[in-house]
C-alpha cells in the first residue's frame, strides 16, 4: 500500500443532523439535540489543534428547516482558523452559498443522490432538478474562486430503491466533476456496502474519474466501514471522511450506528504506517469533550477501549 | 440454533475445572444435551489431560489446546513459560492421537500483548510451527486484546505462512479497537479461509472494562456474503440465535448488523 498521504476529512455530525431532521418527520422519533454554539466552536477548535487538514464546519441550510443549524454564520465566524486547515461548509442552494460566502466561507460542498426516490424524499426534487441548483452554485462559486466538493449519496445502496448500480454512481460522479467539483465523496449513506461492493463501485467510478479526485464516506451501520475504507485505500483512494466519536446516527434504522468513528479509522491508518498528521490522542480528547457536552456515549471502539483500561 | 444456522464448527464448551471457572460447571450436560448435526463439528477446549479425558467421556470428537506468543502472558495467565505450557499439552496430544481425536491449537496475543506490548511475528511463527509439528491440524491465531491492524496482521501472517501451510491457519480477531473486520479481510486476501467469531459478539475483553471483545459472527457473515464467499451460513437464523441468547442474558447484541436489522 505504500505511504499514502491521505487527508482525513472530518465530517461533523451536523451533516447527519440535517438528515435526521428530514427523516424524523417520516417515521422515526429522533432525539433532536441542539448543541450550543459555544460548544460547537470549542469542539471545532479542538479538531483544528488535533491536526485535521479539513473540517466540515456547518451547513448553510435554512434554519426554518433545520433549527440545529441556525447558528451556521456564528459558528463559522467564531472558530479560530488554523492556516493549514480548510473549513468547508454545506450549501444546498444559491441562497445558502451567498450566506456562506458572506460569513467568510472559502470552500463549500454540495450533495447529489444516485437514487430518484432518495432525492425526492431528502431534498424534495428530482435528480435532474437538483443538478439545476448545482449548476447555479458551481457557476457562482467559480466566479468568486470558491472550490466546491461534491457528495454522492446512496453510492452503495438506497434505503428505498435497494441496490444502486455502480454505473449510475459513476455517471453522477462524472457529471459533478465535469461541472466543476474538485473532489467527489462517495457516500455509503445507509452503510450497506461491503468490501465486495466497494471494489465494484470503485472499479466503475475510476473508469470515469481520476483517483486523486475521489474520497469515500463510509457509514458503519452494518459494521463494514473499516473494511470498506481499507478496500478503498488498497485501490488508491487517499481521502477518507469520518466523524469524531462516530457522531450522527442512521435515520434509516433507529438505534443503529451511522458515521464511522474518526478514532477507529485513525487507529487503522496509524497501524498501517500511513502518515496522516493527526494526533489520535487529541482526537479522543475532542471526542470525550463533545460526548460529555451532548450527554451521550462515544461510538468509537478505540475510545471505549482507551478510556476504560483495567 | 447455531447448528440450524449452518455453522460448520461450533465450539461447545470448555473442560476446565469448575472450581476455577464455575460458568463451565455444566460442561458435561451441555456436551451430552446438544443435538449433534452430521456435518457439524463440536470441539471443546481441554486445558489438560484430565479435561481431555472428561471431554472424551462426554462424547467430544474434537478438542482444542492453547499456547501464547508472549512469555509474560503465559506466565500471568497459566503460571508457566510458553515452552512448559506446550510440554503440558504433549500428554493431551498423545492421548488424542491414540483416540483418533483431532486437536486444534490456539495461539494468544499474536498481534500484541497486554503486558509485553509488541509481539514479534517470528515468535508467533515459532509457536505456530511447534503446535503444528506436535500434531495440531489447524492453528488459530488470536488477536487476544484486539490491538491488531491490517498492517501487523499482514506481517504476522506472512511470517507464519512460511512455517505452517495457509490452509491449516485460522484467524481469531477481537474487535476491541474496531479493527476486526479489516483484519479478517486482510487474512482472507492472504489465503486464510477459516475465521473464528462469536454470535452477537458475546465475550467481552477482560483487559479493558466496557470495551468489546469478540467479533460478531453476523457482521463477519455480512461481509463474506458481500464478497460472494459461500459460507453455507444462514444470516437470518444466525440473527435469531443472537436475539435468543441476548434476550436470555439480558444484554444488547454486539453485532451492528443485528442492531441495524433487528434493533437489538
Boltz contact constraints between the chains, C-beta under 6 A:
constraints:
  - contact:
      token1: [A, 194]
      token2: [B, 223]
      max_distance: 6.0
  - contact:
      token1: [A, 194]
      token2: [B, 226]
      max_distance: 6.0
  - contact:
      token1: [A, 195]
      token2: [B, 185]
      max_distance: 6.0
  - contact:
      token1: [A, 195]
      token2: [B, 227]
      max_distance: 6.0
  - contact:
      token1: [A, 196]
      token2: [B, 226]
      max_distance: 6.0
  - contact:
      token1: [A, 196]
      token2: [B, 227]
      max_distance: 6.0
  - contact:
      token1: [A, 197]
      token2: [B, 226]
      max_distance: 6.0
  - contact:
      token1: [A, 221]
      token2: [B, 260]
      max_distance: 6.0
  - contact:
      token1: [A, 222]
      token2: [B, 222]
      max_distance: 6.0
  - contact:
      token1: [A, 222]
      token2: [B, 256]
      max_distance: 6.0
  - contact:
      token1: [A, 222]
      token2: [B, 257]
      max_distance: 6.0
  - contact:
      token1: [A, 222]
      token2: [B, 260]
      max_distance: 6.0
  - contact:
      token1: [A, 223]
      token2: [B, 219]
      max_distance: 6.0
  - contact:
      token1: [A, 223]
      token2: [B, 256]
      max_distance: 6.0
  - contact:
      token1: [A, 226]
      token2: [B, 182]
      max_distance: 6.0
  - contact:
      token1: [A, 227]
      token2: [B, 181]
      max_distance: 6.0
  - contact:
      token1: [A, 227]
      token2: [B, 182]
      max_distance: 6.0
  - contact:
      token1: [A, 227]
      token2: [B, 185]
      max_distance: 6.0
  - contact:
      token1: [A, 227]
      token2: [B, 223]
      max_distance: 6.0
  - contact:
      token1: [A, 230]
      token2: [B, 150]
      max_distance: 6.0
  - contact:
      token1: [A, 230]
      token2: [B, 182]
      max_distance: 6.0
  - contact:
      token1: [A, 253]
      token2: [B, 260]
      max_distance: 6.0
  - contact:
      token1: [A, 255]
      token2: [B, 263]
      max_distance: 6.0
  - contact:
      token1: [A, 256]
      token2: [B, 259]
      max_distance: 6.0
  - contact:
      token1: [A, 256]
      token2: [B, 260]
      max_distance: 6.0
  - contact:
      token1: [A, 264]
      token2: [B, 178]
      max_distance: 6.0
  - contact:
      token1: [A, 267]
      token2: [B, 177]
      max_distance: 6.0
  - contact:
      token1: [A, 268]
      token2: [B, 149]
      max_distance: 6.0
  - contact:
      token1: [A, 268]
      token2: [B, 179]
      max_distance: 6.0
  - contact:
      token1: [A, 268]
      token2: [B, 182]
      max_distance: 6.0
  - contact:
      token1: [A, 271]
      token2: [B, 149]
      max_distance: 6.0
  - contact:
      token1: [A, 271]
      token2: [B, 151]
      max_distance: 6.0
  - contact:
      token1: [A, 272]
      token2: [B, 150]
      max_distance: 6.0
  - contact:
      token1: [A, 272]
      token2: [B, 151]
      max_distance: 6.0
  - contact:
      token1: [A, 273]
      token2: [B, 151]
      max_distance: 6.0
  - contact:
      token1: [A, 301]
      token2: [B, 177]
      max_distance: 6.0
  - contact:
      token1: [A, 301]
      token2: [B, 178]
      max_distance: 6.0
  - contact:
      token1: [A, 302]
      token2: [B, 177]
      max_distance: 6.0
  - contact:
      token1: [A, 304]
      token2: [B, 211]
      max_distance: 6.0
  - contact:
      token1: [A, 305]
      token2: [B, 176]
      max_distance: 6.0
  - contact:
      token1: [A, 305]
      token2: [B, 177]
      max_distance: 6.0
  - contact:
      token1: [A, 305]
      token2: [B, 208]
      max_distance: 6.0
  - contact:
      token1: [A, 305]
      token2: [B, 211]
      max_distance: 6.0
  - contact:
      token1: [A, 308]
      token2: [B, 208]
      max_distance: 6.0
  - contact:
      token1: [A, 308]
      token2: [B, 209]
      max_distance: 6.0
  - contact:
      token1: [A, 308]
      token2: [B, 210]
      max_distance: 6.0
  - contact:
      token1: [A, 308]
      token2: [B, 211]
      max_distance: 6.0
  - contact:
      token1: [A, 309]
      token2: [B, 208]
      max_distance: 6.0
  - contact:
      token1: [A, 310]
      token2: [B, 207]
      max_distance: 6.0
  - contact:
      token1: [A, 310]
      token2: [B, 209]
      max_distance: 6.0
